[in-house]
Amino acid sequence: MAYSYNKLWKLMIDKKINKTTLRREAGITSNAMAKMGKDLPVSVEVVAKICRVLDCTLDDIVDVLPDEENESKAEEQ
């Protein structure tokens, strides 16, 4: 599966909060923040901590996208 955190970055802009502040307030590591910057998976716990700080839900900050490989197989069938 592929992940997109574009919604998170947009929400942070709307709420005028930067990555460093969010990381500190949510109590997450810089490594977790870097992973999200590369659209890599992080634990649900990390996302939940961010949701608490930003007062939002999971689907407000992350999209789970289908794999291109799985899409190709579905199209072949």
Biopython code that builds the backbone (N, CA, C, O; Angstrom):
import numpy as np
from Bio.PDB.StructureBuilder import StructureBuilder

atoms = [
    (1, "MET", "N", (0.831, -1.179, 0.000)),
    (1, "MET", "CA", (0.000, 0.000, 0.000)),
    (1, "MET", "C", (0.879, 1.247, 0.000)),
    (1, "MET", "O", (1.999, 1.251, 0.512)),
    (2, "ALA", "N", (0.341, 2.279, -0.580)),
    (2, "ALA", "CA", (1.031, 3.566, -0.599)),
    (2, "ALA", "C", (0.261, 4.538, 0.293)),
    (2, "ALA", "O", (-0.950, 4.415, 0.471)),
    (3, "TYR", "N", (0.980, 5.489, 0.839)),
    (3, "TYR", "CA", (0.388, 6.461, 1.749)),
    (3, "TYR", "C", (0.673, 7.867, 1.256)),
    (3, "TYR", "O", (1.703, 8.119, 0.630)),
    (4, "SER", "N", (-0.238, 8.773, 1.539)),
    (4, "SER", "CA", (-0.033, 10.180, 1.218)),
    (4, "SER", "C", (-0.420, 11.017, 2.432)),
    (4, "SER", "O", (-1.511, 10.869, 2.982)),
    (5, "TYR", "N", (0.483, 11.889, 2.835)),
    (5, "TYR", "CA", (0.242, 12.772, 3.978)),
    (5, "TYR", "C", (0.000, 14.206, 3.514)),
    (5, "TYR", "O", (0.149, 15.140, 4.301)),
    (6, "ASN", "N", (-0.373, 14.392, 2.243)),
    (6, "ASN", "CA", (-0.610, 15.740, 1.718)),
    (6, "ASN", "C", (-1.664, 16.496, 2.522)),
    (6, "ASN", "O", (-1.555, 17.706, 2.724)),
    (7, "LYS", "N", (-2.686, 15.772, 2.977)),
    (7, "LYS", "CA", (-3.724, 16.411, 3.792)),
    (7, "LYS", "C", (-3.139, 16.967, 5.090)),
    (7, "LYS", "O", (-3.551, 18.029, 5.557)),
    (8, "LEU", "N", (-2.181, 16.248, 5.665)),
    (8, "LEU", "CA", (-1.541, 16.708, 6.904)),
    (8, "LEU", "C", (-0.823, 18.021, 6.670)),
    (8, "LEU", "O", (-0.983, 18.967, 7.440)),
    (9, "TRP", "N", (-0.027, 18.082, 5.601)),
    (9, "TRP", "CA", (0.751, 19.305, 5.348)),
    (9, "TRP", "C", (-0.177, 20.494, 5.108)),
    (9, "TRP", "O", (0.109, 21.605, 5.555)),
    (10, "LYS", "N", (-1.280, 20.267, 4.407)),
    (10, "LYS", "CA", (-2.243, 21.349, 4.158)),
    (10, "LYS", "C", (-2.916, 21.795, 5.450)),
    (10, "LYS", "O", (-3.114, 22.989, 5.678)),
    (11, "LEU", "N", (-3.268, 20.822, 6.297)),
    (11, "LEU", "CA", (-3.901, 21.146, 7.574)),
    (11, "LEU", "C", (-2.950, 21.931, 8.466)),
    (11, "LEU", "O", (-3.363, 22.861, 9.157)),
    (12, "MET", "N", (-1.682, 21.556, 8.449)),
    (12, "MET", "CA", (-0.689, 22.282, 9.241)),
    (12, "MET", "C", (-0.577, 23.734, 8.783)),
    (12, "MET", "O", (-0.436, 24.639, 9.606)),
    (13, "ILE", "N", (-0.640, 23.953, 7.483)),
    (13, "ILE", "CA", (-0.604, 25.324, 6.959)),
    (13, "ILE", "C", (-1.835, 26.090, 7.440)),
    (13, "ILE", "O", (-1.732, 27.231, 7.890)),
    (14, "ASP", "N", (-2.998, 25.450, 7.339)),
    (14, "ASP", "CA", (-4.241, 26.099, 7.771)),
    (14, "ASP", "C", (-4.204, 26.465, 9.254)),
    (14, "ASP", "O", (-4.707, 27.514, 9.655)),
    (15, "LYS", "N", (-3.603, 25.591, 10.063)),
    (15, "LYS", "CA", (-3.554, 25.817, 11.512)),
    (15, "LYS", "C", (-2.296, 26.578, 11.940)),
    (15, "LYS", "O", (-2.071, 26.814, 13.127)),
    (16, "LYS", "N", (-1.484, 26.957, 10.952)),
    (16, "LYS", "CA", (-0.266, 27.741, 11.190)),
    (16, "LYS", "C", (0.655, 27.072, 12.218)),
    (16, "LYS", "O", (1.095, 27.692, 13.186)),
    (17, "ILE", "N", (0.928, 25.792, 11.974)),
    (17, "ILE", "CA", (1.837, 25.038, 12.837)),
    (17, "ILE", "C", (2.917, 24.410, 11.958)),
    (17, "ILE", "O", (2.618, 23.852, 10.902)),
    (18, "ASN", "N", (4.170, 24.503, 12.397)),
    (18, "ASN", "CA", (5.250, 23.927, 11.595)),
    (18, "ASN", "C", (5.598, 22.525, 12.086)),
    (18, "ASN", "O", (5.107, 22.077, 13.123)),
    (19, "LYS", "N", (6.445, 21.845, 11.331)),
    (19, "LYS", "CA", (6.780, 20.448, 11.643)),
    (19, "LYS", "C", (7.443, 20.307, 12.998)),
    (19, "LYS", "O", (7.148, 19.370, 13.739)),
    (20, "THR", "N", (8.331, 21.223, 13.330)),
    (20, "THR", "CA", (9.042, 21.135, 14.610)),
    (20, "THR", "C", (8.072, 21.272, 15.774)),
    (20, "THR", "O", (8.144, 20.510, 16.738)),
    (21, "THR", "N", (7.173, 22.233, 15.690)),
    (21, "THR", "CA", (6.186, 22.437, 16.758)),
    (21, "THR", "C", (5.264, 21.237, 16.876)),
    (21, "THR", "O", (4.987, 20.767, 17.979)),
    (22, "LEU", "N", (4.791, 20.744, 15.746)),
    (22, "LEU", "CA", (3.909, 19.569, 15.767)),
    (22, "LEU", "C", (4.630, 18.375, 16.376)),
    (22, "LEU", "O", (4.063, 17.656, 17.198)),
    (23, "ARG", "N", (5.865, 18.168, 15.979)),
    (23, "ARG", "CA", (6.635, 17.040, 16.497)),
    (23, "ARG", "C", (6.759, 17.128, 18.014)),
    (23, "ARG", "O", (6.563, 16.137, 18.717)),
    (24, "ARG", "N", (7.084, 18.315, 18.514)),
    (24, "ARG", "CA", (7.231, 18.498, 19.972)),
    (24, "ARG", "C", (5.908, 18.305, 20.699)),
    (24, "ARG", "O", (5.844, 17.579, 21.692)),
    (25, "GLU", "N", (4.858, 18.949, 20.213)),
    (25, "GLU", "CA", (3.560, 18.878, 20.893)),
    (25, "GLU", "C", (2.961, 17.474, 20.855)),
    (25, "GLU", "O", (2.300, 17.053, 21.805)),
    (26, "ALA", "N", (3.188, 16.754, 19.766)),
    (26, "ALA", "CA", (2.646, 15.398, 19.641)),
    (26, "ALA", "C", (3.533, 14.365, 20.325)),
    (26, "ALA", "O", (3.091, 13.246, 20.588)),
    (27, "GLY", "N", (4.776, 14.727, 20.612)),
    (27, "GLY", "CA", (5.688, 13.777, 21.250)),
    (27, "GLY", "C", (6.119, 12.670, 20.308)),
    (27, "GLY", "O", (6.250, 11.516, 20.716)),
    (28, "ILE", "N", (6.342, 13.022, 19.039)),
    (28, "ILE", "CA", (6.800, 12.025, 18.074)),
    (28, "ILE", "C", (8.246, 12.317, 17.692)),
    (28, "ILE", "O", (8.748, 13.420, 17.908)),
    (29, "THR", "N", (8.896, 11.335, 17.133)),
    (29, "THR", "CA", (10.311, 11.478, 16.790)),
    (29, "THR", "C", (10.492, 12.203, 15.458)),
    (29, "THR", "O", (9.587, 12.257, 14.625)),
    (30, "SER", "N", (11.679, 12.753, 15.289)),
    (30, "SER", "CA", (11.992, 13.389, 14.004)),
    (30, "SER", "C", (12.037, 12.341, 12.895)),
    (30, "SER", "O", (11.774, 12.648, 11.732)),
    (31, "ASN", "N", (12.373, 11.099, 13.259)),
    (31, "ASN", "CA", (12.382, 10.007, 12.288)),
    (31, "ASN", "C", (10.973, 9.748, 11.746)),
    (31, "ASN", "O", (10.801, 9.542, 10.545)),
    (32, "ALA", "N", (9.981, 9.759, 12.614)),
    (32, "ALA", "CA", (8.596, 9.554, 12.181)),
    (32, "ALA", "C", (8.155, 10.692, 11.258)),
    (32, "ALA", "O", (7.484, 10.460, 10.252)),
    (33, "MET", "N", (8.533, 11.905, 11.602)),
    (33, "MET", "CA", (8.181, 13.055, 10.768)),
    (33, "MET", "C", (8.852, 12.951, 9.397)),
    (33, "MET", "O", (8.247, 13.274, 8.375)),
    (34, "ALA", "N", (10.105, 12.498, 9.386)),
    (34, "ALA", "CA", (10.833, 12.334, 8.128)),
    (34, "ALA", "C", (10.176, 11.260, 7.257)),
    (34, "ALA", "O", (10.082, 11.421, 6.040)),
    (35, "LYS", "N", (9.722, 10.172, 7.874)),
    (35, "LYS", "CA", (9.035, 9.114, 7.126)),
    (35, "LYS", "C", (7.771, 9.647, 6.463)),
    (35, "LYS", "O", (7.484, 9.332, 5.308)),
    (36, "MET", "N", (7.024, 10.450, 7.200)),
    (36, "MET", "CA", (5.797, 11.013, 6.622)),
    (36, "MET", "C", (6.139, 11.977, 5.489)),
    (36, "MET", "O", (5.393, 12.081, 4.516)),
    (37, "GLY", "N", (7.243, 12.668, 5.609)),
    (37, "GLY", "CA", (7.673, 13.560, 4.544)),
    (37, "GLY", "C", (7.986, 12.822, 3.257)),
    (37, "GLY", "O", (7.929, 13.397, 2.170)),
    (38, "LYS", "N", (8.318, 11.539, 3.386)),
    (38, "LYS", "CA", (8.613, 10.692, 2.227)),
    (38, "LYS", "C", (7.438, 9.784, 1.867)),
    (38, "LYS", "O", (7.581, 8.868, 1.058)),
    (39, "ASP", "N", (6.275, 10.041, 2.471)),
    (39, "ASP", "CA", (5.072, 9.225, 2.266)),
    (39, "ASP", "C", (5.288, 7.758, 2.591)),
    (39, "ASP", "O", (4.772, 6.877, 1.903)),
    (40, "LEU", "N", (6.056, 7.500, 3.645)),
    (40, "LEU", "CA", (6.284, 6.141, 4.127)),
    (40, "LEU", "C", (5.347, 5.859, 5.294)),
    (40, "LEU", "O", (4.896, 6.791, 5.959)),
    (41, "PRO", "N", (5.048, 4.597, 5.551)),
    (41, "PRO", "CA", (4.121, 4.277, 6.649)),
    (41, "PRO", "C", (4.729, 4.571, 8.021)),
    (41, "PRO", "O", (5.924, 4.383, 8.247)),
    (42, "VAL", "N", (3.875, 5.035, 8.919)),
    (42, "VAL", "CA", (4.224, 5.206, 10.334)),
    (42, "VAL", "C", (3.152, 4.497, 11.143)),
    (42, "VAL", "O", (2.110, 4.119, 10.606)),
    (43, "SER", "N", (3.400, 4.318, 12.415)),
    (43, "SER", "CA", (2.439, 3.590, 13.249)),
    (43, "SER", "C", (1.163, 4.399, 13.448)),
    (43, "SER", "O", (1.162, 5.626, 13.349)),
    (44, "VAL", "N", (0.096, 3.693, 13.727)),
    (44, "VAL", "CA", (-1.182, 4.345, 14.006)),
    (44, "VAL", "C", (-1.047, 5.208, 15.256)),
    (44, "VAL", "O", (-1.700, 6.245, 15.366)),
    (45, "GLU", "N", (-0.216, 4.793, 16.184)),
    (45, "GLU", "CA", (0.007, 5.572, 17.402)),
    (45, "GLU", "C", (0.547, 6.961, 17.066)),
    (45, "GLU", "O", (0.117, 7.954, 17.652)),
    (46, "VAL", "N", (1.482, 7.030, 16.127)),
    (46, "VAL", "CA", (2.044, 8.321, 15.710)),
    (46, "VAL", "C", (0.947, 9.190, 15.107)),
    (46, "VAL", "O", (0.830, 10.368, 15.443)),
    (47, "VAL", "N", (0.149, 8.616, 14.223)),
    (47, "VAL", "CA", (-0.919, 9.373, 13.575)),
    (47, "VAL", "C", (-1.954, 9.816, 14.610)),
    (47, "VAL", "O", (-2.471, 10.929, 14.525)),
    (48, "ALA", "N", (-2.256, 8.967, 15.574)),
    (48, "ALA", "CA", (-3.223, 9.312, 16.620)),
    (48, "ALA", "C", (-2.722, 10.481, 17.469)),
    (48, "ALA", "O", (-3.505, 11.355, 17.839)),
    (49, "LYS", "N", (-1.434, 10.502, 17.776)),
    (49, "LYS", "CA", (-0.868, 11.617, 18.547)),
    (49, "LYS", "C", (-0.999, 12.928, 17.774)),
    (49, "LYS", "O", (-1.311, 13.970, 18.351)),
    (50, "ILE", "N", (-0.761, 12.868, 16.477)),
    (50, "ILE", "CA", (-0.898, 14.057, 15.636)),
    (50, "ILE", "C", (-2.353, 14.513, 15.607)),
    (50, "ILE", "O", (-2.638, 15.708, 15.680)),
    (51, "CYS", "N", (-3.269, 13.554, 15.500)),
    (51, "CYS", "CA", (-4.695, 13.878, 15.474)),
    (51, "CYS", "C", (-5.127, 14.575, 16.758)),
    (51, "CYS", "O", (-5.939, 15.499, 16.720)),
    (52, "ARG", "N", (-4.593, 14.141, 17.888)),
    (52, "ARG", "CA", (-4.930, 14.782, 19.160)),
    (52, "ARG", "C", (-4.491, 16.247, 19.162)),
    (52, "ARG", "O", (-5.239, 17.124, 19.595)),
    (53, "VAL", "N", (-3.286, 16.503, 18.680)),
    (53, "VAL", "CA", (-2.756, 17.871, 18.672)),
    (53, "VAL", "C", (-3.539, 18.748, 17.702)),
    (53, "VAL", "O", (-3.858, 19.893, 18.020)),
    (54, "LEU", "N", (-3.849, 18.220, 16.524)),
    (54, "LEU", "CA", (-4.516, 19.010, 15.493)),
    (54, "LEU", "C", (-6.042, 18.963, 15.603)),
    (54, "LEU", "O", (-6.737, 19.629, 14.836)),
    (55, "ASP", "N", (-6.565, 18.180, 16.550)),
    (55, "ASP", "CA", (-8.002, 18.025, 16.753)),
    (55, "ASP", "C", (-8.685, 17.612, 15.449)),
    (55, "ASP", "O", (-9.566, 18.302, 14.937)),
    (56, "CYS", "N", (-8.250, 16.465, 14.934)),
    (56, "CYS", "CA", (-8.788, 15.954, 13.673)),
    (56, "CYS", "C", (-8.861, 14.435, 13.737)),
    (56, "CYS", "O", (-8.541, 13.837, 14.764)),
    (57, "THR", "N", (-9.278, 13.816, 12.648)),
    (57, "THR", "CA", (-9.350, 12.358, 12.576)),
    (57, "THR", "C", (-8.285, 11.838, 11.617)),
    (57, "THR", "O", (-7.662, 12.602, 10.879)),
    (58, "LEU", "N", (-8.093, 10.537, 11.643)),
    (58, "LEU", "CA", (-7.106, 9.898, 10.764)),
    (58, "LEU", "C", (-7.304, 10.263, 9.296)),
    (58, "LEU", "O", (-6.349, 10.610, 8.601)),
    (59, "ASP", "N", (-8.534, 10.183, 8.838)),
    (59, "ASP", "CA", (-8.773, 10.452, 7.423)),
    (59, "ASP", "C", (-8.615, 11.921, 7.053)),
    (59, "ASP", "O", (-8.635, 12.269, 5.873)),
    (60, "ASP", "N", (-8.457, 12.790, 8.060)),
    (60, "ASP", "CA", (-8.174, 14.196, 7.796)),
    (60, "ASP", "C", (-6.710, 14.433, 7.431)),
    (60, "ASP", "O", (-6.367, 15.482, 6.885)),
    (61, "ILE", "N", (-5.840, 13.453, 7.734)),
    (61, "ILE", "CA", (-4.411, 13.703, 7.522)),
    (61, "ILE", "C", (-3.684, 12.669, 6.668)),
    (61, "ILE", "O", (-2.570, 12.928, 6.213)),
    (62, "VAL", "N", (-4.286, 11.509, 6.441)),
    (62, "VAL", "CA", (-3.587, 10.486, 5.655)),
    (62, "VAL", "C", (-4.535, 9.811, 4.674)),
    (62, "VAL", "O", (-5.691, 9.530, 4.991)),
    (63, "ASP", "N", (-4.020, 9.559, 3.481)),
    (63, "ASP", "CA", (-4.749, 8.776, 2.484)),
    (63, "ASP", "C", (-3.990, 7.478, 2.256)),
    (63, "ASP", "O", (-2.765, 7.482, 2.134)),
    (64, "VAL", "N", (-4.719, 6.368, 2.198)),
    (64, "VAL", "CA", (-4.132, 5.082, 1.855)),
    (64, "VAL", "C", (-4.472, 4.838, 0.390)),
    (64, "VAL", "O", (-5.640, 4.756, 0.012)),
    (65, "LEU", "N", (-3.439, 4.727, -0.418)),
    (65, "LEU", "CA", (-3.613, 4.608, -1.863)),
    (65, "LEU", "C", (-3.358, 3.174, -2.309)),
    (65, "LEU", "O", (-2.542, 2.474, -1.710)),
    (66, "PRO", "N", (-4.045, 2.736, -3.351)),
    (66, "PRO", "CA", (-3.797, 1.379, -3.853)),
    (66, "PRO", "C", (-2.416, 1.299, -4.504)),
    (66, "PRO", "O", (-1.930, 2.273, -5.078)),
    (67, "ASP", "N", (-1.799, 0.131, -4.405)),
    (67, "ASP", "CA", (-0.521, -0.097, -5.074)),
    (67, "ASP", "C", (-0.735, -0.124, -6.563)),
    (67, "ASP", "O", (-1.761, -0.614, -7.036)),
    (68, "GLU", "N", (0.216, 0.395, -7.310)),
    (68, "GLU", "CA", (0.128, 0.343, -8.773)),
    (68, "GLU", "C", (0.170, -1.104, -9.254)),
    (68, "GLU", "O", (-0.484, -1.451, -10.238)),
    (69, "GLU", "N", (0.943, -1.952, -8.561)),
    (69, "GLU", "CA", (1.045, -3.367, -8.926)),
    (69, "GLU", "C", (-0.311, -4.043, -8.792)),
    (69, "GLU", "O", (-0.724, -4.788, -9.681)),
    (70, "ASN", "N", (-1.007, -3.790, -7.689)),
    (70, "ASN", "CA", (-2.325, -4.376, -7.479)),
    (70, "ASN", "C", (-3.326, -3.837, -8.486)),
    (70, "ASN", "O", (-4.198, -4.575, -8.945)),
    (71, "GLU", "N", (-3.214, -2.558, -8.838)),
    (71, "GLU", "CA", (-4.092, -1.970, -9.831)),
    (71, "GLU", "C", (-3.915, -2.639, -11.189)),
    (71, "GLU", "O", (-4.891, -2.913, -11.886)),
    (72, "SER", "N", (-2.660, -2.899, -11.561)),
    (72, "SER", "CA", (-2.373, -3.541, -12.843)),
    (72, "SER", "C", (-2.978, -4.926, -12.897)),
    (72, "SER", "O", (-3.547, -5.313, -13.918)),
    (73, "LYS", "N", (-2.867, -5.678, -11.818)),
    (73, "LYS", "CA", (-3.429, -7.033, -11.777)),
    (73, "LYS", "C", (-4.940, -6.989, -11.902)),
    (73, "LYS", "O", (-5.532, -7.835, -12.573)),
    (74, "ALA", "N", (-5.565, -6.023, -11.268)),
    (74, "ALA", "CA", (-7.026, -5.910, -11.327)),
    (74, "ALA", "C", (-7.478, -5.562, -12.737)),
    (74, "ALA", "O", (-8.515, -6.043, -13.195)),
    (75, "GLU", "N", (-6.708, -4.731, -13.424)),
    (75, "GLU", "CA", (-7.061, -4.351, -14.779)),
    (75, "GLU", "C", (-6.918, -5.527, -15.745)),
    (75, "GLU", "O", (-7.655, -5.614, -16.727)),
    (76, "GLU", "N", (-5.970, -6.434, -15.473)),
    (76, "GLU", "CA", (-5.756, -7.590, -16.340)),
    (76, "GLU", "C", (-6.906, -8.585, -16.253)),
    (76, "GLU", "O", (-7.183, -9.306, -17.212)),
    (77, "GLN", "N", (-7.575, -8.624, -15.107)),
    (77, "GLN", "CA", (-8.635, -9.618, -14.902)),
    (77, "GLN", "C", (-9.884, -9.202, -15.520)),
    (77, "GLN", "O", (-10.880, -9.921, -15.444)),
]
sb = StructureBuilder()
sb.init_structure("model")
sb.init_model(0)
sb.init_chain("A")
sb.init_seg("    ")
for serial, (resi, resn, name, xyz) in enumerate(atoms, 1):
    if name == "N":
        sb.init_residue(resn, " ", resi, " ")
    sb.init_atom(name, np.array(xyz, "f"), 0.0, 1.0, " ", f" {name:<3s}", serial, name[0])
structure = sb.get_structure()
